Amino acid sequence: MTKPTKSSKRAKRSAASQHNRAALLFLAPWLIGLICLTLGPVLASLYFSLTDYSILASPNWVGLSNYTEMLTSDKLFGTSLKVTFTYVFASVPLKLIFALGVALLLNKGIKGLGIYRTIYYIPSLLGGSIAISMLWRKMLGGDGLLNQVLLKVGIHAPDWVANPKYALYSIVLLSVWQFGSSMIIFLSGLKQIPSDYYEASSVDGAGKIRQFFNITLPILTPVIFFNLVMQIITSFQSFTQAFVISNGTGGPLNSTLMYSLYLYKKGFAFFQMGYASAMAWVLLLIIGCFTFIIFRSSRGWVHYEDGGK
C-alpha cells in the first residue's frame, strides 16, 4: 500500500475547500437573512427594551424601568393580558374541536373530497386578511347580515362588534372560522389509522363512540399535540382581526384590546418603542411558558407507537 504523497494531500484539501466554498455560497442567502432579518432585530429589540427609545430621539439606558412600569402601574397592560387570555382559551379549543369534527366527516370517504377540502381550507388562507376582517365586521354589525336574518325570525339582536359583552367573541368566532389548516392536519392523521383496528373492535361489539374514544382519539394525540402548540402560539400573536374590527382602538371599552394590538399602539401610535420592545419580550416569555407546559404535560397524554423514543 503506497503512502499518499504531499501533492495528493494538497489536491484533496483543495477539493474539500472548493466544496466548502460552494456550500457556503448556497447557504449565504439563508445566513444573511438569519443575521440581518431575524437575529439582528431580535438582539436590537432586547437592547431597546432596556431604553426609552422613541424612534424620534436617540435611546437612553433605563434598565428594567419598562418592565417595572408594565408590571406595577400600567392598567391597560393587565387589561390586554386578560383579553388575550380569554381569546386564547376560548378560540383554541373551539377551533380544534370544530376542525376535528369536520375532519371526521370528510374521512367518511365521501365523493368530491378534494373539493370539500379546498372549500374548508379557503377561510384559513383568507381569514387573517384585512378584507375578510372588514367583511366580518359588516356582517356582525347592528344592521349586518346576521342581525337581518335574526330579525326575520323575530329576534332583535345587538350590534355584536360594538357591544363590549360580545365584541371579543365576534373575533373568537372569526378565529374558529379559520379552522382549515388544523382540519387538513387532522384529516391526514385520521387516514394513517389502520382500518384493522376498527374491524377488530367491531367484532368485539364496540360502537362508534367507543371506537372514537378508545382508538381514534389516542392514536390521534400526536396530531392534537402539534395542532395545540401551533394554535396557542398563533393565537397569542393575533392582531389583524382585533385591529380591523375595533378600528385600531381596542374598543369598545378596551374589550378587544389584544396584547399585540396594545403593543402596536405603544410602539407606533405613542412612539414608546422601548416599552413596546419590552412588551414583545414578555409575550415571548408567556408563549415560551405555555409551550413548555404543553410539552411537559404531553408525556402523560400523547401516545406514540414507538413509546416516544
Backbone hydrogen bonds in HBPLUS format (Angstrom, degrees):
<---DONOR---> <-ACCEPTOR-->    atom                        ^
c    i                          cat <-CA-CA->   ^        H-A-AA   ^      H-
h    n   atom  resd res      DA  || num        DHA   H-A  angle D-A-AA Bond
n    s   type  num  typ     dist DA aas  dist angle  dist       angle   num
A0009-LYS N   A0005-THR O   3.06 MM   4  6.38 155.7  2.12 148.8 155.5     1
A0010-ARG N   A0006-LYS O   2.94 MM   4  6.15 158.2  1.99 147.1 153.1     2
A0011-ALA N   A0007-SER O   3.00 MM   4  6.20 147.3  2.10 139.8 148.5     3
A0012-LYS N   A0008-SER O   3.03 MM   4  6.31 151.5  2.11 144.6 151.6     4
A0013-ARG N   A0009-LYS O   2.95 MM   4  6.25 161.3  1.99 152.6 157.6     5
A0014-SER N   A0010-ARG O   2.95 MM   4  6.11 150.6  2.03 141.6 150.0     6
A0015-ALA N   A0011-ALA O   2.96 MM   4  6.20 153.8  2.03 143.9 150.6     7
A0016-ALA N   A0012-LYS O   2.89 MM   4  6.16 159.9  1.93 150.6 156.2     8
A0017-SER N   A0013-ARG O   2.88 MM   4  6.03 151.6  1.96 142.4 150.6     9
A0018-GLN N   A0014-SER O   2.96 MM   4  6.20 151.6  2.04 143.8 151.2    10
A0019-HIS N   A0015-ALA O   3.00 MM   4  6.29 154.9  2.06 146.5 153.1    11
A0020-ASN N   A0016-ALA O   2.94 MM   4  6.20 157.2  1.99 147.7 153.8    12
A0021-ARG N   A0017-SER O   2.95 MM   4  6.20 158.4  2.00 148.1 153.7    13
A0022-ALA N   A0018-GLN O   2.96 MM   4  6.20 154.5  2.02 146.0 153.1    14
A0023-ALA N   A0019-HIS O   2.90 MM   4  6.18 156.0  1.95 149.0 155.8    15
A0024-LEU N   A0020-ASN O   2.89 MM   4  6.15 161.0  1.92 151.2 156.3    16
A0025-LEU N   A0021-ARG O   2.90 MM   4  6.08 148.0  2.00 142.3 151.4    17
A0026-PHE N   A0022-ALA O   3.06 MM   4  6.38 156.5  2.12 148.8 153.6    18
A0027-LEU N   A0023-ALA O   2.93 MM   4  6.15 147.0  2.04 144.6 154.8    19
A0028-ALA N   A0024-LEU O   2.84 MM   4  5.77 120.2  2.20 138.5 152.4    20
A0031-LEU N   A0027-LEU O   2.91 MM   4  6.12 165.1  1.93 161.6 166.7    21
A0032-ILE N   A0028-ALA O   2.81 MM   4  5.93 166.0  1.83 161.9 165.0    22
A0033-GLY N   A0029-PRO O   2.97 MM   4  6.11 159.5  2.01 143.5 149.6    23
A0034-LEU N   A0030-TRP O   2.82 MM   4  6.03 158.2  1.87 149.8 156.2    24
A0035-ILE N   A0031-LEU O   2.96 MM   4  6.14 164.4  1.99 150.6 154.1    25
A0036-CYS N   A0032-ILE O   2.84 MM   4  5.81 167.4  1.86 153.0 157.1    26
A0037-LEU N   A0033-GLY O   2.81 MM   4  5.13 148.7  1.90 131.3 141.8    27
A0038-THR N   A0034-LEU O   3.26 MM   4  5.02 138.3  2.45 111.8 120.4    28
A0039-LEU N   A0034-LEU O   2.65 MM   5  5.88 170.0  1.66 178.2 176.0    29
A0040-GLY N   A0035-ILE O   2.81 MM   5  5.56 141.3  1.96 137.2 148.3    30
A0042-VAL N   A0038-THR O   3.04 MM   4  6.13 155.0  2.10 149.0 156.7    31
A0043-LEU N   A0039-LEU O   3.04 MM   4  6.25 166.6  2.06 154.4 156.9    32
A0044-ALA N   A0040-GLY O   2.90 MM   4  6.09 156.0  1.96 152.0 160.0    33
A0045-SER N   A0041-PRO O   2.85 MM   4  6.00 157.0  1.90 147.1 152.2    34
A0046-LEU N   A0042-VAL O   3.10 MM   4  6.39 147.8  2.21 142.1 150.8    35
A0047-TYR N   A0043-LEU O   3.07 MM   4  6.39 154.0  2.14 145.6 152.0    36
A0048-PHE N   A0044-ALA O   2.84 MM   4  6.14 166.4  1.86 155.0 158.9    37
A0049-SER N   A0045-SER O   2.90 MM   4  5.98 141.4  2.05 139.7 149.2    38
A0050-LEU N   A0047-TYR O   3.00 MM   3  5.52 156.0  2.06 113.1 120.8    39
A0051-THR N   A0048-PHE O   2.96 MM   3  5.03 157.7  2.01 115.2 114.8    40
A0062-VAL N   A0050-LEU O   2.84 MM  12  5.67 170.0  1.85 140.7 144.0    41
A0052-ASP N   A0060-ASN O   2.98 MM   8  5.54 136.3  2.17 139.5 152.7    42
A0274-GLY N   A0053-TYR O   3.00 MM 221  4.75 150.5  2.09 142.5 136.5    43
A0065-SER N   A0062-VAL O   3.34 MM   3  5.79 161.3  2.38 124.6 129.8    44
A0068-THR N   A0064-LEU O   2.90 MM   4  6.16 156.6  1.96 155.5 163.3    45
A0069-GLU N   A0065-SER O   2.84 MM   4  6.02 167.8  1.85 157.4 159.8    46
A0070-MET N   A0066-ASN O   3.00 MM   4  6.11 155.3  2.06 142.0 149.4    47
A0071-LEU N   A0067-TYR O   3.11 MM   4  6.28 155.1  2.17 145.4 150.5    48
A0072-THR N   A0068-THR O   3.00 MM   4  5.99 130.3  2.25 145.4 157.9    49
A0073-SER N   A0069-GLU O   3.00 MM   4  5.32 158.6  2.04 134.0 140.9    50
A0074-ASP N   A0069-GLU O   3.13 MM   5  6.18 128.1  2.42 166.0 163.9    51
A0077-PHE N   A0074-ASP O   3.28 MM   3  5.42 135.5  2.49  97.2 108.5    52
A0079-THR N   A0075-LYS O   3.01 MM   4  6.37 154.5  2.07 146.1 154.1    53
A0080-SER N   A0076-LEU O   2.81 MM   4  5.98 160.6  1.85 146.9 151.4    54
A0081-LEU N   A0077-PHE O   3.03 MM   4  6.29 151.3  2.11 144.0 152.0    55
A0082-LYS N   A0078-GLY O   2.94 MM   4  6.19 159.8  1.98 149.0 154.3    56
A0083-VAL N   A0079-THR O   2.93 MM   4  6.20 165.0  1.95 155.1 158.8    57
A0084-THR N   A0080-SER O   2.95 MM   4  6.03 160.2  1.99 143.5 149.4    58
A0085-PHE N   A0081-LEU O   2.83 MM   4  6.02 165.5  1.85 155.0 158.8    59
A0086-THR N   A0082-LYS O   3.00 MM   4  6.14 162.3  2.03 147.9 153.0    60
A0087-TYR N   A0083-VAL O   2.94 MM   4  6.15 158.4  1.99 146.1 152.5    61
A0088-VAL N   A0084-THR O   2.84 MM   4  6.09 165.2  1.87 154.6 158.3    62
A0089-PHE N   A0085-PHE O   2.88 MM   4  5.99 174.7  1.88 156.3 158.1    63
A0090-ALA N   A0086-THR O   3.01 MM   4  6.01 136.7  2.20 140.5 151.1    64
A0091-SER N   A0087-TYR O   2.81 MM   4  5.78 167.2  1.83 153.4 157.9    65
A0092-VAL N   A0088-VAL O   3.10 MM   4  5.73 162.0  2.13 142.6 148.3    66
A0095-LYS N   A0091-SER O   2.84 MM   4  5.87 160.7  1.88 153.0 158.8    67
A0096-LEU N   A0092-VAL O   3.02 MM   4  6.18 164.6  2.05 154.5 158.3    68
A0097-ILE N   A0093-PRO O   2.91 MM   4  6.06 163.1  1.94 153.6 158.2    69
A0098-PHE N   A0094-LEU O   2.93 MM   4  6.01 165.0  1.95 149.1 153.9    70
A0099-ALA N   A0095-LYS O   2.85 MM   4  5.95 160.6  1.88 147.5 153.6    71
A0100-LEU N   A0096-LEU O   2.91 MM   4  6.02 157.8  1.96 144.8 150.7    72
A0101-GLY N   A0097-ILE O   2.93 MM   4  6.12 156.9  1.98 147.6 154.2    73
A0102-VAL N   A0098-PHE O   3.03 MM   4  6.29 165.1  2.05 154.2 157.1    74
A0103-ALA N   A0099-ALA O   2.94 MM   4  6.09 156.0  2.00 144.4 151.9    75
A0104-LEU N   A0100-LEU O   2.90 MM   4  6.13 151.8  1.98 147.9 154.7    76
A0105-LEU N   A0101-GLY O   3.13 MM   4  6.45 151.2  2.21 143.2 150.8    77
A0106-LEU N   A0102-VAL O   2.92 MM   4  6.22 160.5  1.96 153.3 158.5    78
A0107-ASN N   A0103-ALA O   2.96 MM   4  6.04 124.5  2.28 137.3 151.3    79
A0108-LYS N   A0105-LEU O   3.26 MM   3  5.70 157.0  2.32 113.8 115.6    80
A0115-ILE N   A0112-GLY O   3.10 MM   3  5.40 122.6  2.44 103.6 117.2    81
A0116-TYR N   A0112-GLY O   3.16 MM   4  6.54 166.5  2.18 160.0 162.6    82
A0117-ARG N   A0113-LEU O   2.85 MM   4  6.00 161.4  1.88 154.3 160.2    83
A0118-THR N   A0114-GLY O   3.01 MM   4  6.16 150.4  2.10 140.1 147.5    84
A0119-ILE N   A0115-ILE O   2.91 MM   4  6.19 162.5  1.94 153.5 158.5    85
A0120-TYR N   A0116-TYR O   2.90 MM   4  6.13 165.0  1.93 155.4 158.6    86
A0121-TYR N   A0117-ARG O   3.05 MM   4  6.08 131.4  2.30 132.4 145.0    87
A0121-TYR N   A0118-THR O   3.13 MM   3  5.06 128.4  2.41  92.2 106.3    88
A0122-ILE N   A0118-THR O   3.06 MM   4  6.21 136.9  2.26 148.9 158.1    89
A0124-SER N   A0121-TYR O   2.98 MM   3  5.53 133.8  2.20 113.8 126.0    90
A0125-LEU N   A0122-ILE O   2.88 MM   3  5.21 132.6  2.11 108.5 121.9    91
A0126-LEU N   A0122-ILE O   3.01 MM   4  6.30 150.7  2.10 154.5 163.8    92
A0127-GLY N   A0123-PRO O   2.55 MM   4  5.00 145.4  1.66 141.2 149.0    93
A0129-SER N   A0126-LEU O   2.95 MM   3  5.47 163.9  1.98 121.6 126.4    94
A0133-SER N   A0129-SER O   3.18 MM   4  6.38 156.7  2.23 142.6 149.4    95
A0134-MET N   A0130-ILE O   2.91 MM   4  6.16 154.5  1.97 152.4 158.9    96
A0135-LEU N   A0131-ALA O   2.91 MM   4  6.18 155.0  1.97 146.3 153.9    97
A0136-TRP N   A0132-ILE O   2.80 MM   4  5.99 154.9  1.86 148.1 155.0    98
A0137-ARG N   A0133-SER O   2.97 MM   4  6.22 150.6  2.06 141.4 149.1    99
A0138-LYS N   A0134-MET O   3.02 MM   4  6.33 151.0  2.11 145.7 153.1   100
A0139-MET N   A0135-LEU O   2.93 MM   4  6.21 155.6  1.99 148.5 155.4   101
A0140-LEU N   A0136-TRP O   3.03 MM   4  6.23 151.9  2.11 148.7 155.1   102
A0141-GLY N   A0138-LYS O   3.38 MM   3  5.16 161.6  2.41  97.7 102.9   103
A0146-LEU N   A0139-MET O   3.24 MM   7  5.94 160.9  2.27 144.5 150.3   104
A0160-TRP N   A0140-LEU O   3.18 MM  20  5.56 125.4  2.50 167.3 177.2   105
A0144-GLY N   A0141-GLY O   3.04 MM   3  4.64 163.2  2.07 106.5 106.4   106
A0148-GLN N   A0144-GLY O   3.06 MM   4  6.30 150.9  2.14 149.7 158.6   107
A0149-VAL N   A0145-LEU O   3.01 MM   4  6.26 152.0  2.09 149.8 156.6   108
A0150-LEU N   A0146-LEU O   2.96 MM   4  6.26 160.5  1.99 149.7 155.5   109
A0151-LEU N   A0147-ASN O   2.82 MM   4  5.94 144.3  1.95 139.6 149.5   110
A0152-LYS N   A0148-GLN O   3.23 MM   4  6.45 137.0  2.42 134.4 143.8   111
A0152-LYS N   A0149-VAL O   3.14 MM   3  5.24 130.4  2.40  96.6 109.4   112
A0153-VAL N   A0150-LEU O   3.12 MM   3  5.42 139.4  2.29 101.6 112.3   113
A0155-ILE N   A0150-LEU O   2.89 MM   5  5.12 162.0  1.92 142.7 138.3   114
A0154-GLY N   A0151-LEU O   3.02 MM   3  4.86 161.9  2.06 104.2 106.7   115
A0162-ALA N   A0159-ASP O   3.24 MM   3  5.41 142.2  2.39 102.8 113.3   116
A0163-ASN N   A0159-ASP O   3.09 MM   4  5.99 124.4  2.42 153.1 163.5   117
A0166-TYR N   A0163-ASN O   3.02 MM   3  5.61 138.8  2.19 116.3 126.3   118
A0167-ALA N   A0163-ASN O   2.88 MM   4  5.69 144.9  2.00 166.3 176.1   119
A0169-TYR N   A0166-TYR O   3.06 MM   3  5.26 115.6  2.49 100.9 116.8   120
A0170-SER N   A0166-TYR O   3.04 MM   4  6.36 133.3  2.26 151.6 165.0   121
A0170-SER N   A0167-ALA O   3.20 MM   3  5.31 136.8  2.39  97.4 109.1   122
A0171-ILE N   A0168-LEU O   3.03 MM   3  5.24 126.2  2.33  98.1 111.7   123
A0172-VAL N   A0168-LEU O   2.98 MM   4  6.40 147.5  2.08 141.5 151.7   124
A0173-LEU N   A0169-TYR O   2.89 MM   4  6.04 154.4  1.96 137.9 144.1   125
A0174-LEU N   A0170-SER O   3.11 MM   4  6.34 149.8  2.21 135.1 142.7   126
A0175-SER N   A0171-ILE O   2.94 MM   4  6.23 149.0  2.03 144.8 153.4   127
A0176-VAL N   A0172-VAL O   2.89 MM   4  6.25 157.9  1.94 153.9 159.5   128
A0177-TRP N   A0173-LEU O   3.02 MM   4  6.21 148.5  2.12 143.5 152.1   129
A0178-GLN N   A0175-SER O   3.01 MM   3  5.36 146.4  2.13 105.4 115.3   130
A0183-MET N   A0179-PHE O   2.93 MM   4  6.06 158.1  1.98 157.2 164.4   131
A0184-ILE N   A0180-GLY O   2.95 MM   4  6.19 156.1  2.01 154.4 159.3   132
A0185-ILE N   A0181-SER O   3.25 MM   4  6.52 157.0  2.30 144.7 150.1   133
A0186-PHE N   A0182-SER O   2.89 MM   4  6.17 158.8  1.93 152.7 159.0   134
A0187-LEU N   A0183-MET O   2.85 MM   4  6.02 159.3  1.89 150.7 156.7   135
A0188-SER N   A0184-ILE O   3.03 MM   4  6.30 154.8  2.10 144.7 150.5   136
A0189-GLY N   A0185-ILE O   3.05 MM   4  6.29 149.5  2.14 142.5 151.0   137
A0190-LEU N   A0186-PHE O   2.85 MM   4  6.17 152.9  1.92 153.0 160.8   138
A0191-LYS N   A0187-LEU O   3.12 MM   4  6.34 148.5  2.22 144.4 152.0   139
A0192-GLN N   A0189-GLY O   3.12 MM   3  5.31 150.1  2.22 102.4 111.5   140
A0193-ILE N   A0190-LEU O   3.22 MM   3  5.57 162.3  2.26 108.0 113.4   141
A0197-TYR N   A0194-PRO O   3.34 MM   3  6.02 146.5  2.46 112.8 118.2   142
A0199-GLU N   A0195-SER O   3.05 MM   4  6.38 161.7  2.09 155.8 161.3   143
A0200-ALA N   A0196-ASP O   2.86 MM   4  6.00 164.4  1.89 152.9 156.9   144
A0201-SER N   A0197-TYR O   3.00 MM   4  6.17 156.3  2.06 142.8 149.7   145
A0202-SER N   A0198-TYR O   2.89 MM   4  6.04 145.8  2.01 143.4 152.7   146
A0203-VAL N   A0199-GLU O   3.11 MM   4  6.39 152.2  2.19 145.0 151.6   147
A0204-ASP N   A0200-ALA O   3.23 MM   4  6.57 142.0  2.38 136.8 146.7   148
A0206-ALA N   A0201-SER O   2.91 MM   5  5.38 166.2  1.93 151.3 146.9   149
A0205-GLY N   A0202-SER O   2.94 MM   3  4.95 155.8  2.00 101.7 109.1   150
A0211-GLN N   A0207-GLY O   2.91 MM   4  6.10 153.3  1.98 147.7 156.1   151
A0212-PHE N   A0208-LYS O   2.90 MM   4  6.11 148.9  1.99 143.9 152.3   152
A0213-PHE N   A0209-ILE O   3.10 MM   4  6.44 162.9  2.13 153.2 155.7   153
A0214-ASN N   A0210-ARG O   2.86 MM   4  5.84 149.4  1.96 147.1 155.9   154
A0215-ILE N   A0211-GLN O   2.80 MM   4  5.22 142.1  1.94 134.8 141.5   155
A0216-THR N   A0211-GLN O   3.08 MM   5  6.51 155.9  2.14 148.3 155.2   156
A0217-LEU N   A0212-PHE O   2.82 MM   5  5.92 171.1  1.82 168.5 169.2   157
A0219-ILE N   A0215-ILE O   3.18 MM   4  6.21 165.8  2.21 152.5 156.9   158
A0220-LEU N   A0216-THR O   2.93 MM   4  5.98 140.3  2.09 147.5 159.6   159
A0221-THR N   A0218-PRO O   3.31 MM   3  5.37 162.3  2.35 102.3 107.6   160
A0223-VAL N   A0220-LEU O   2.97 MM   3  5.42 123.4  2.30 112.3 126.5   161
A0224-ILE N   A0220-LEU O   2.97 MM   4  6.29 158.9  2.02 154.4 161.3   162
A0225-PHE N   A0221-THR O   2.84 MM   4  5.95 159.0  1.88 150.1 155.5   163
A0226-PHE N   A0222-PRO O   3.06 MM   4  6.29 158.7  2.11 141.3 146.2   164
A0227-ASN N   A0223-VAL O   2.94 MM   4  6.18 173.2  1.95 156.7 158.3   165
A0228-LEU N   A0224-ILE O   2.82 MM   4  5.93 157.1  1.87 150.0 157.0   166
A0229-VAL N   A0225-PHE O   3.06 MM   4  6.29 165.6  2.08 152.4 155.1   167
A0230-MET N   A0226-PHE O   3.07 MM   4  6.28 171.7  2.07 156.6 158.9   168
A0231-GLN N   A0227-ASN O   2.88 MM   4  5.96 161.6  1.91 150.8 156.2   169
A0232-ILE N   A0228-LEU O   2.95 MM   4  6.04 156.2  2.01 148.4 154.8   170
A0233-ILE N   A0229-VAL O   3.11 MM   4  6.30 168.3  2.12 152.2 154.9   171
A0234-THR N   A0230-MET O   2.98 MM   4  6.15 161.9  2.02 146.5 152.1   172
A0235-SER N   A0231-GLN O   2.83 MM   4  5.82 161.8  1.86 146.8 152.2   173
A0236-PHE N   A0232-ILE O   3.17 MM   4  6.31 159.1  2.22 149.3 153.5   174
A0237-GLN N   A0234-THR O   3.07 MM   3  5.35 140.1  2.24 102.8 114.3   175
A0238-SER N   A0235-SER O   3.18 MM   3  5.17 170.4  2.19 109.3 111.0   176
A0243-PHE N   A0239-PHE O   2.93 MM   4  6.06 160.7  1.97 160.6 167.0   177
A0244-VAL N   A0240-THR O   2.90 MM   4  6.06 167.8  1.91 160.3 162.4   178
A0245-ILE N   A0241-GLN O   2.97 MM   4  5.97 168.5  1.98 153.1 156.2   179
A0246-SER N   A0242-ALA O   3.10 MM   4  5.88 151.1  2.19 136.8 143.9   180
A0248-GLY N   A0243-PHE O   2.61 MM   5  4.29 134.8  1.81 139.2 146.2   181
A0247-ASN N   A0244-VAL O   3.15 MM   3  4.98 160.9  2.19 102.4 107.7   182
A0249-THR N   A0246-SER O   3.13 MM   3  5.53 166.1  2.15 112.9 117.3   183
A0256-THR N   A0250-GLY O   3.01 MM   6  4.64 153.9  2.08 135.6 134.5   184
A0255-SER N   A0252-PRO O   2.96 MM   3  5.69 157.4  2.01 119.5 126.5   185
A0257-LEU N   A0254-ASN O   3.38 MM   3  4.98 166.3  2.40 101.8 101.2   186
A0258-MET N   A0256-THR O   2.79 MM   2  5.67 124.0  2.10 114.7  97.7   187
A0261-LEU N   A0258-MET O   3.10 MM   3  5.18 120.2  2.47  97.7 112.9   188
A0262-TYR N   A0258-MET O   2.95 MM   4  6.27 158.2  1.99 158.0 164.0   189
A0263-LEU N   A0259-TYR O   2.89 MM   4  6.14 154.0  1.96 149.5 157.5   190
A0264-TYR N   A0260-SER O   2.96 MM   4  6.12 154.1  2.02 139.2 145.9   191
A0265-LYS N   A0261-LEU O   2.96 MM   4  6.26 157.8  2.01 146.7 152.5   192
A0266-LYS N   A0262-TYR O   2.97 MM   4  6.18 158.3  2.02 147.4 153.0   193
A0267-GLY N   A0263-LEU O   3.03 MM   4  6.27 154.9  2.10 148.0 154.5   194
A0268-PHE N   A0264-TYR O   2.79 MM   4  5.81 175.3  1.79 162.4 163.9   195
A0269-ALA N   A0265-LYS O   2.95 MM   4  4.72 144.5  2.08 121.0 128.9   196
A0270-PHE N   A0265-LYS O   2.91 MM   5  6.29 146.1  2.02 165.4 173.7   197
A0272-GLN N   A0266-LYS O   2.73 MM   6  5.36 157.7  1.78 168.6 161.7   198
A0276-ALA N   A0272-GLN O   2.93 MM   4  6.23 161.2  1.96 154.1 160.2   199
A0277-SER N   A0273-MET O   2.88 MM   4  6.02 151.1  1.96 142.7 150.2   200
A0278-ALA N   A0274-GLY O   3.07 MM   4  6.37 152.1  2.15 142.8 150.1   201
A0279-MET N   A0275-TYR O   2.93 MM   4  6.31 152.9  2.00 148.0 155.9   202
A0280-ALA N   A0276-ALA O   2.93 MM   4  6.24 149.0  2.02 144.7 153.3   203
A0281-TRP N   A0277-SER O   3.10 MM   4  6.47 150.2  2.20 146.2 153.1   204
A0282-VAL N   A0278-ALA O   3.02 MM   4  6.35 148.3  2.12 146.6 155.7   205
A0283-LEU N   A0279-MET O   2.89 MM   4  6.17 156.3  1.94 150.4 156.9   206
A0284-LEU N   A0280-ALA O   2.99 MM   4  6.26 150.2  2.08 141.4 149.6   207
A0285-LEU N   A0281-TRP O   3.04 MM   4  6.29 152.5  2.11 140.5 147.2   208
A0286-ILE N   A0282-VAL O   2.91 MM   4  6.23 156.6  1.96 150.5 157.0   209
A0287-ILE N   A0283-LEU O   2.93 MM   4  6.16 172.2  1.94 156.7 158.0   210
A0288-GLY N   A0284-LEU O   2.86 MM   4  5.98 155.8  1.92 144.1 151.9   211
A0289-CYS N   A0285-LEU O   2.85 MM   4  6.07 153.3  1.92 148.4 154.9   212
A0290-PHE N   A0286-ILE O   3.03 MM   4  6.36 165.4  2.05 156.1 159.0   213
A0291-THR N   A0287-ILE O   2.91 MM   4  6.09 162.9  1.94 151.5 156.7   214
A0292-PHE N   A0288-GLY O   2.89 MM   4  6.02 156.0  1.95 145.6 152.4   215
A0293-ILE N   A0289-CYS O   2.92 MM   4  6.17 158.7  1.97 150.5 156.1   216
A0294-ILE N   A0290-PHE O   2.97 MM   4  6.21 162.5  2.00 151.3 155.8   217
A0295-PHE N   A0291-THR O   2.95 MM   4  6.16 159.4  1.99 148.2 154.1   218
A0296-ARG N   A0292-PHE O   2.87 MM   4  6.09 162.2  1.90 151.9 156.8   219
A0297-SER N   A0293-ILE O   2.84 MM   4  6.00 162.4  1.87 151.9 157.0   220
A0298-SER N   A0294-ILE O   2.95 MM   4  5.96 129.7  2.20 138.4 151.1   221
A0298-SER N   A0295-PHE O   3.25 MM   3  5.13 133.3  2.49  90.9 103.5   222
A0300-GLY N   A0297-SER O   2.97 MM   3  5.74 157.1  2.02 121.2 127.4   223
A0301-TRP N   A0298-SER O   3.27 MM   3  5.27 140.2  2.44  97.0 107.3   224
A0302-VAL N   A0298-SER O   2.88 MM   4  5.12 157.2  1.93 143.9 144.5   225
A0307-GLY N   A0304-TYR O   3.04 MM   3  4.98 161.0  2.07 107.0 109.8   226
